[in-house]
Amino acid sequence: MIDQGRAFAPVYERIYPPGEPTARFCAARHPGGGHPSLELGAGTGRVALPLAGHVGEVIAVELAPEMVEQLRAAPKPSQGEVSPVEADMTTYEPDRTFGLVLCVCSTIGLVHDRGVQQRLVATWARALAPGGALVIENHNPAAIEELHEGRTRQTAIFPYPQPNRSLLTHGVLDRDNELWTATHVFFDQGTPWTATEVVRLTGPDRVDAYAKQAGLECVERYADVEGSPFTGNEPMFVSVYQHA
Ligand SMILES: C[S@@+](CC[C@H](N)C(=O)[O-])C[C@H]1O[C@@H](n2cnc3c(N)ncnc32)[C@H](O)[C@@H]1O
């Protein structure tokens, strides 16, 4: 994977919207009973921090030291607690059980190896407490295909409601290997930032197959954390899994 920490940390919280809606969505799937929650690829705590306010303790696993540093420096939630763990989620072995395990904001696609993706979902399934839920949010490959309009290379601009802020993305789609290389240029008040990420295209059906193999079933799926229906072409999908 690319060094997302160095590339994205300075602009991260301006590129992505606040994490409270995702935190609320996840918190509503926590079974209660005082179980902690586990976020893999927690970044700056955009979601983990508000989630802790809803459900108590959140273990936040993050690879990039720059992201962990920002998370440690962030104001503490008024309730609950976030415990940052600087670790690679592909080798991180949870030693507790969790009411909620989440891997959101297209983080599973940053793991390129299908075997490792499968193993991760199995690890997360084993870490669920009774009644616990696994929440996975990812890019929808069908929407990336649509964005490319049949081309290998495509450039798109995503405006923001804030003045003088927009994201210019140049994508290269490797259909044979199901890889999407996206170079982003983020313009904000005249200060551009640029970063490249490579994602392994991982759609809802594929995650369902990993989950099934791990003894989980998909109990809910939406196009976003507001609960909009997923019909197949929306940019993102959010799936919720529980033990079958
Ligand atoms: C798109 S960001 C999402 C961050 C956070 N989940 C959110 O919603 O704001 C993906 C994060 O996953 C981290 N990451 C990527 N690969 C990782 C790995 N193998 N182990 C742990 N973290 C990883 C990146 O450094 C980055 O902070």
The ligand as an SDF file (V2000), in Angstrom:
LIG
                    3D

 27 29  0  0  0  0  0  0  0  0999 V2000
   -9.1790    5.9550    3.8760 C   0  0  0  0  0  0  0  0  0  0  0  0
   -8.4080    6.0020    5.4350 S   0  0  0  0  0  0  0  0  0  0  0  0
   -9.7780    5.7020    6.5450 C   0  0  0  0  0  0  0  0  0  0  0  0
   -9.5110    6.1570    7.9610 C   0  0  0  0  0  0  0  0  0  0  0  0
  -10.6970    6.0260    8.9220 C   0  0  0  0  0  0  0  0  0  0  0  0
  -11.2060    4.6690    8.9420 N   0  0  0  0  0  0  0  0  0  0  0  0
  -11.8060    6.9840    8.5640 C   0  0  0  0  0  0  0  0  0  0  0  0
  -12.9010    6.5320    8.2480 O   0  0  0  0  0  0  0  0  0  0  0  0
  -11.5820    8.1880    8.5910 O   0  0  0  0  0  0  0  0  0  0  0  0
   -7.5580    4.4630    5.4950 C   0  0  0  0  0  0  0  0  0  0  0  0
   -6.6220    4.3590    6.6800 C   0  0  0  0  0  0  0  0  0  0  0  0
   -6.1760    2.9960    6.7690 O   0  0  0  0  0  0  0  0  0  0  0  0
   -4.8010    3.0030    7.0950 C   0  0  0  0  0  0  0  0  0  0  0  0
   -4.2350    1.7220    6.6790 N   0  0  0  0  0  0  0  0  0  0  0  0
   -3.9800    1.2870    5.4240 C   0  0  0  0  0  0  0  0  0  0  0  0
   -3.4500    0.0570    5.4400 N   0  0  0  0  0  0  0  0  0  0  0  0
   -3.3870   -0.2980    6.7430 C   0  0  0  0  0  0  0  0  0  0  0  0
   -2.9240   -1.4610    7.4030 C   0  0  0  0  0  0  0  0  0  0  0  0
   -2.4270   -2.4930    6.7230 N   0  0  0  0  0  0  0  0  0  0  0  0
   -3.0100   -1.5070    8.7520 N   0  0  0  0  0  0  0  0  0  0  0  0
   -3.5170   -0.4570    9.4530 C   0  0  0  0  0  0  0  0  0  0  0  0
   -3.9450    0.6820    8.8780 N   0  0  0  0  0  0  0  0  0  0  0  0
   -3.8920    0.7540    7.5350 C   0  0  0  0  0  0  0  0  0  0  0  0
   -4.2480    4.2100    6.3570 C   0  0  0  0  0  0  0  0  0  0  0  0
   -2.9980    4.6450    6.8660 O   0  0  0  0  0  0  0  0  0  0  0  0
   -5.3590    5.2170    6.5580 C   0  0  0  0  0  0  0  0  0  0  0  0
   -5.1870    5.9630    7.7240 O   0  0  0  0  0  0  0  0  0  0  0  0
  1  2  1  0
  2  3  1  0
  2 10  1  0
  3  4  1  0
  4  5  1  0
  5  6  1  0
  5  7  1  0
  7  8  2  0
  7  9  1  0
 10 11  1  0
 11 12  1  0
 11 26  1  0
 12 13  1  0
 13 14  1  0
 13 24  1  0
 14 15  1  0
 14 23  1  0
 15 16  2  0
 16 17  1  0
 17 18  1  0
 17 23  2  0
 18 19  1  0
 18 20  2  0
 20 21  1  0
 21 22  2  0
 22 23  1  0
 24 25  1  0
 24 26  1  0
 26 27  1  0
M  CHG  2   2   1   9  -1
M  END
$$$$
